[in-house]
């Protein structure tokens, strides 16, 4: 079976009735959110607290 050339391949269209797989821009966008910010701050504070308590108990 012959391999179709680039020209033949790109001339064929999937049709106007099919939606794009990945639409290109133009739609409204939600702002980026970082839902884990509070959790990250609390985790870092807990680690620092454990280190300080460890230093205080075992000088």
DSSP file (Angstrom, degrees, kcal/mol; ACC not computed):
  #  RESIDUE AA STRUCTURE BP1 BP2  ACC     N-H-->O    O-->H-N    N-H-->O    O-->H-N    TCO  KAPPA ALPHA  PHI   PSI    X-CA   Y-CA   Z-CA
    1    1 A X              0   0    0      0, 0.0     2,-0.1     0, 0.0     0, 0.0   0.000 360.0 360.0 360.0 133.8    0.0    0.0    0.0
    2    2 A X        -     0   0    0      1,-0.1     2,-0.5     0, 0.0     0, 0.0  -0.428 360.0-120.1 -75.4 143.8    1.4    3.4   -1.0
    3    3 A X        -     0   0    0     -2,-0.1     2,-0.1     1,-0.0    -1,-0.1  -0.720  31.6-121.6 -82.2 124.2    2.2    5.9    1.7
    4    4 A X        -     0   0    0     -2,-0.5    -1,-0.0     1,-0.1     2,-0.0  -0.410  27.0-122.2 -68.1 142.1    0.1    9.1    1.1
    5    5 A X     >  -     0   0    0     -2,-0.1     4,-2.3     1,-0.1     5,-0.2  -0.251  26.2-101.6 -76.1 169.7    2.2   12.2    0.7
    6    6 A X  H  > S+     0   0    0      1,-0.2     4,-2.6     2,-0.2     5,-0.2   0.884 121.1  55.9 -59.3 -39.3    1.8   15.3    2.9
    7    7 A X  H  > S+     0   0    0      1,-0.2     4,-1.0     2,-0.2    -1,-0.2   0.920 110.4  43.7 -63.0 -43.8   -0.2   17.1    0.3
    8    8 A X  H  > S+     0   0    0      1,-0.2     4,-0.9     2,-0.2    -1,-0.2   0.896 114.0  51.4 -67.6 -39.5   -2.8   14.3    0.1
    9    9 A X  H  < S+     0   0    0     -4,-2.3     3,-0.5     1,-0.2    -2,-0.2   0.932 113.1  42.4 -64.8 -46.3   -2.9   13.9    3.9
   10   10 A X  H  < S+     0   0    0     -4,-2.6    -1,-0.2     1,-0.2    -2,-0.2   0.606 103.3  66.8 -81.8 -10.8   -3.5   17.5    4.7
   11   11 A X  H  < S+     0   0    0     -4,-1.0    -1,-0.2    -5,-0.2     2,-0.2   0.812  84.7  85.7 -76.3 -28.7   -6.1   18.1    1.9
   12   12 A X     <  -     0   0    0     -4,-0.9     2,-0.4    -3,-0.5     0, 0.0  -0.509  67.7-157.1 -73.7 140.3   -8.6   15.8    3.6
   13   13 A X        -     0   0    0     -2,-0.2     3,-0.1     1,-0.1    -2,-0.1  -0.916  21.8-135.1-117.7 143.2  -10.7   17.5    6.2
   14   14 A X        -     0   0    0     -2,-0.4     3,-0.1     1,-0.2    -1,-0.1   0.640  63.5 -99.6 -70.9 -11.1  -12.5   15.8    9.1
   15   15 A X    >   -     0   0    0      1,-0.1     3,-0.8     2,-0.1    -1,-0.2  -0.107  20.7 -96.2 108.2 153.6  -15.6   17.8    8.3
   16   16 A X  T 3  S+     0   0    0      1,-0.2    -1,-0.1    -3,-0.1    -2,-0.0   0.648 112.7  68.7 -79.3 -14.8  -17.1   20.9    9.7
   17   17 A X  T 3  S+     0   0    0     -3,-0.1     2,-0.4     2,-0.1    -1,-0.2   0.598  81.7  87.1 -83.7  -8.9  -19.6   19.1   11.9
   18   18 A X  S <  S-     0   0    0     -3,-0.8     2,-0.1     1,-0.0     3,-0.1  -0.755  77.1-128.9 -92.7 133.9  -16.9   17.8   14.3
   19   19 A X        -     0   0    0     -2,-0.4     2,-0.1     1,-0.1    -2,-0.1  -0.398  35.2 -94.8 -73.2 158.1  -15.8   19.9   17.2
   20   20 A X        -     0   0    0      1,-0.1     3,-0.4    -2,-0.1    -1,-0.1  -0.444  21.4-137.6 -71.9 145.4  -12.1   20.6   17.7
   21   21 A X  S    S+     0   0    0      1,-0.3     2,-0.4    -2,-0.1    -1,-0.1   0.912 100.8  20.8 -67.0 -42.2  -10.3   18.3   20.1
   22   22 A X  S    S-     0   0    0     -3,-0.0    -1,-0.3     2,-0.0    -2,-0.0  -0.816  88.6-145.4-128.9  90.0   -8.4   21.2   21.6
   23   23 A X        -     0   0    0     -3,-0.4     2,-0.8    -2,-0.4     4,-0.1  -0.210  20.1-118.9 -57.4 145.6  -10.2   24.5   20.9
   24   24 A X        -     0   0    0      1,-0.1    -1,-0.1     2,-0.0    -4,-0.0  -0.794  47.7 -77.2 -95.6 107.7   -8.0   27.4   20.4
   25   25 A X  S    S+     0   0    0     -2,-0.8     3,-0.1     1,-0.1    -1,-0.1   0.388  84.4 103.3  44.0-171.9   -8.4   30.2   22.9
   26   26 A X        +     0   0    0      1,-0.3    -1,-0.1    -3,-0.1     2,-0.1   0.155  59.6 107.6  89.4 -18.3  -11.1   32.8   23.1
   27   27 A X  S    S-     0   0    0      1,-0.1    -1,-0.3    -4,-0.1     2,-0.1  -0.473  80.0 -87.5 -91.0 163.8  -13.1   31.4   25.9
   28   28 A X        -     0   0    0     -2,-0.1     2,-0.4    -3,-0.1    -1,-0.1  -0.405  44.2-149.5 -67.2 145.1  -13.4   32.7   29.4
   29   29 A X        -     0   0    0     -2,-0.1     2,-0.3    -3,-0.1    -1,-0.0  -0.921   9.1-128.1-119.7 143.0  -10.7   31.4   31.8
   30   30 A X        -     0   0    0     -2,-0.4     3,-0.1     1,-0.1     2,-0.0  -0.651  36.8-105.6 -82.2 143.8  -10.9   30.8   35.5
   31   31 A X        -     0   0    0     -2,-0.3     2,-0.2     1,-0.1    -1,-0.1  -0.373  42.4 -97.1 -66.3 149.9   -8.2   32.4   37.6
   32   32 A X        -     0   0    0     -3,-0.0     2,-0.4    -2,-0.0    -1,-0.1  -0.460  43.8-163.1 -68.5 136.1   -5.5   30.1   38.8
   33   33 A X        -     0   0    0     -2,-0.2     2,-0.6    -3,-0.1     3,-0.1  -0.924  18.5-153.4-122.4 148.4   -6.1   29.0   42.4
   34   34 A X    >   +     0   0    0     -2,-0.4     3,-1.4     1,-0.1    -2,-0.0  -0.813  16.8 177.3-117.8  87.1   -3.7   27.4   44.9
   35   35 A X  T 3  S+     0   0    0     -2,-0.6     3,-0.3     1,-0.3     4,-0.3   0.699  73.5  59.4 -68.7 -18.4   -6.0   25.4   47.2
   36   36 A X  T 3> S+     0   0    0      1,-0.2     4,-2.5     2,-0.1    -1,-0.3   0.276  71.0 104.2 -94.8  13.1   -3.2   23.9   49.3
   37   37 A X  H <> S+     0   0    0     -3,-1.4     4,-2.3     1,-0.2    -1,-0.2   0.937  83.9  43.1 -62.2 -49.5   -1.7   27.2   50.5
   38   38 A X  H  > S+     0   0    0     -3,-0.3     4,-2.5     1,-0.2    -1,-0.2   0.917 115.0  50.4 -63.5 -43.4   -3.1   27.0   54.0
   39   39 A X  H  > S+     0   0    0     -4,-0.3     4,-2.2     1,-0.2    -1,-0.2   0.883 110.3  50.1 -61.7 -38.9   -2.2   23.3   54.3
   40   40 A X  H  X S+     0   0    0     -4,-2.5     4,-2.4     2,-0.2    -1,-0.2   0.912 110.5  49.3 -66.7 -42.7    1.4   24.0   53.2
   41   41 A X  H  X S+     0   0    0     -4,-2.3     4,-2.3     1,-0.2    -2,-0.2   0.918 112.4  48.0 -62.9 -43.5    1.8   26.8   55.7
   42   42 A X  H  X S+     0   0    0     -4,-2.5     4,-2.3     2,-0.2    -1,-0.2   0.889 110.9  51.2 -65.3 -39.1    0.5   24.6   58.5
   43   43 A X  H  X S+     0   0    0     -4,-2.2     4,-2.2     2,-0.2    -2,-0.2   0.920 111.2  47.0 -64.0 -44.4    2.8   21.7   57.5
   44   44 A X  H  X S+     0   0    0     -4,-2.4     4,-2.3     1,-0.2    -2,-0.2   0.910 112.1  50.7 -64.0 -42.1    5.8   24.0   57.5
   45   45 A X  H  X S+     0   0    0     -4,-2.3     4,-2.4     1,-0.2    -2,-0.2   0.890 109.7  51.0 -62.6 -39.4    4.9   25.4   60.8
   46   46 A X  H  X S+     0   0    0     -4,-2.3     4,-2.5     2,-0.2    -2,-0.2   0.911 109.6  49.5 -64.5 -42.9    4.5   21.9   62.3
   47   47 A X  H  X S+     0   0    0     -4,-2.2     4,-2.2     2,-0.2    -2,-0.2   0.920 112.3  47.6 -62.6 -44.1    7.9   20.8   61.0
   48   48 A X  H  X S+     0   0    0     -4,-2.3     4,-2.6     1,-0.2    -2,-0.2   0.908 111.7  51.0 -63.7 -41.6    9.5   23.9   62.5
   49   49 A X  H  X S+     0   0    0     -4,-2.4     4,-2.7     2,-0.2     5,-0.2   0.914 109.4  50.0 -62.3 -43.7    7.7   23.3   65.8
   50   50 A X  H  X S+     0   0    0     -4,-2.5     4,-2.4     2,-0.2    -1,-0.2   0.903 111.5  49.1 -62.7 -40.6    8.8   19.7   65.9
   51   51 A X  H  X S+     0   0    0     -4,-2.2     4,-2.2     2,-0.2    -2,-0.2   0.934 112.9  46.7 -64.2 -45.6   12.4   20.8   65.3
   52   52 A X  H  X S+     0   0    0     -4,-2.6     4,-2.4     2,-0.2    -2,-0.2   0.903 113.1  48.5 -64.5 -41.4   12.3   23.5   68.0
   53   53 A X  H  X S+     0   0    0     -4,-2.7     4,-2.5     2,-0.2     5,-0.2   0.902 110.8  52.1 -65.1 -40.2   10.7   21.1   70.5
   54   54 A X  H  X S+     0   0    0     -4,-2.4     4,-1.7    -5,-0.2    -2,-0.2   0.890 111.4  46.2 -62.3 -39.9   13.3   18.5   69.7
   55   55 A X  H  < S+     0   0    0     -4,-2.2    -2,-0.2     2,-0.2    -1,-0.2   0.896 113.7  49.3 -68.3 -40.4   16.1   21.0   70.3
   56   56 A X  H  < S+     0   0    0     -4,-2.4     3,-0.4     1,-0.2    -2,-0.2   0.881 115.6  42.2 -68.0 -38.3   14.5   22.2   73.6
   57   57 A X  H  < S+     0   0    0     -4,-2.5     2,-0.3     1,-0.2    -1,-0.2   0.800 124.2  34.7 -80.4 -28.6   14.0   18.7   74.9
   58   58 A X     <        0   0    0     -4,-1.7    -1,-0.2    -5,-0.2    -2,-0.1  -0.628 360.0 360.0-127.3  72.8   17.4   17.3   73.9
   59   59 A X              0   0    0     -3,-0.4    -1,-0.1    -2,-0.3    -4,-0.1   0.496 360.0 360.0 -71.3 360.0   19.9   20.2   74.2
